[in-house]
């Protein structure tokens, strides 16, 4: 089961995902969390994927859906700590360029100030 832990740092909402981002496991959980976060007026979202153990096409689709929803509401979603398995899925589907990714949380948070 996907767990999501939320915290704020310098005006950026960081959602730390833990578990599998797969059909029926994490996809709906992520969609609901992003929806609630955007409904609260948040415009800067950083998804920390360090504890995401696997992702399938449904999880990938959900990431893209969340990004599109955020853009349509004037918000930005960026990715932090993209682990090898998730990175491979993004590269294989040639979607790696769709997301701005970071290995360092300080750099990721600073990137929101540069907008």
Secondary structure, 3 states (H helix, E strand, C coil): CCEEEEEEECCEEEEEEEEEECCCCCHHHHHHHHHHHHHCCCCEEEEEEEEEEEECHHHHHHHHHHHHHHHHCCCEEEEECCCHHHHHHHHHCCCHHHCCEECCHHHHHHHHHCC
